[in-house]
Amino acid sequence: MQRMSSILKKIIHKSGSPPGSLVHTGEKKVEKTRISIIDYNKDSYSISEDETIKECVKYRKKPTTTWINVSGLHDDEVMAELSDRFGFHSLTLEDVMNTGQRVKLENFENHTLIIIKAIYFSDAGDEIVEEQLSLIFGKGFVVTFQENDDDFLSPLIDRIKSNRGFIRKMGADYLAYAVIDTVVDGYYLILQRIAEKVEYLEKELVRNPDMNILNEINRLKIDTSLLYKSIWPLRAILSKFEAGDVKYISKSTAVFIRDVYDHTLQILEITQSFNEMLTGMMEIYMSSVSNKMNEIMKVLTIIATIFIPLSFIAGIYGMNFKYMPELGWKPGYFTVWGVFLLVALGMLFYFRRKGWL
């Protein structure tokens, strides 16, 4: 909620600006915008870091496939220069810099924009990070925009280096597919961690249902909801690929897109299943807590019921009237205690016979 509030404040601040204004609406996650270039063909590749926009433009005339990765979206001057040099539509970079943007696909005259949500574990490994990942691709090039400099796309870079699979033999459309496929593969890692936690919580829920279990269930429900909200619109985008509504996608790449589409459907089904399991676990927790409370109340009620007649007897002999016959009786004190014990034991025996104990 805090992140959403921050984004809304920046969007409101941007209100009134003309369409295409390059205003960053989101958190500044890196100090400096960094640009890396990965250029390759089937025979060779080159990787260069901390490049300038001027260097990026040189690769446009090459017959190779060029992947430009921009880390950090807050520098409007870099974004404006990149838009001018590559001829991007004014609305394209505006959407890229709006990190609260919904998952979407838009075709422009000389490029296609895709915005998706990358979800992965933080460096500590116990917290899920959501990041907006934007792709602009056209003939011979792909430009990706990350909010920070996390290396969740490193498996794809390793494939380019080692020349595994088809990536070095295919064009920019296949690279765009490979980026999306890498993000979707990351969703499986999230699901695997959720599955492990769900299995652990199921055992703990039966053994010792406490508030920590409830908090963990709530956190997992938030994680599954985040995953579902990211994958559902991505499924719709991939269906456009399959329908041939996206520019610069060859028929050979469309086959691979269909495979990612199947993965998104599988992830949706698993996510829904986890959500239903977590909802059921919350109901089990509430039932367990309610049953435990009922047991406690039953014990307290039995104790109170036993002490009602004892309090009555003690109340009578606590009046201390002058002519009460038992006041002067020597064994009276011990006799009253005997009555107390007999009444208490008799009531316990009765409760046991009734099955209340």
Buried (B, 14 or more C-beta within 10 A) or exposed (E): EEEEEBBEEBBEEBEEEEEEBBBBBBBEBBEEBBBBBBBBEEEEBEEEEEBEBEEBBEBBEEEBBBBBBBBBBBBBEBBBBBBEEBEBBBBBBBBBBBBBBEBBBBEBEEBBBBBBBBBBBEEEEEEBBBBBBBBBBBEBBBBBBBBBBBEBBEEBBEBBEEBEEBBBEBBBBBBBBBBBBBBBBBBEEBBEBBBEBBEEBBEEBEEEBEEEBBEBBEBBBEBBEBBBBBBBBBBEBBBBBBEEEBBBBEEEBBEBBEEBBEBBEBBBEBBEBBBEBBEEBBEBBEEBBEEEEEEEEEEEEBEEEBBEBBEEEEEEEEEEEEEEEEEEEEEBEEEBEEEBEEBBEEBBEEBEEEEEE
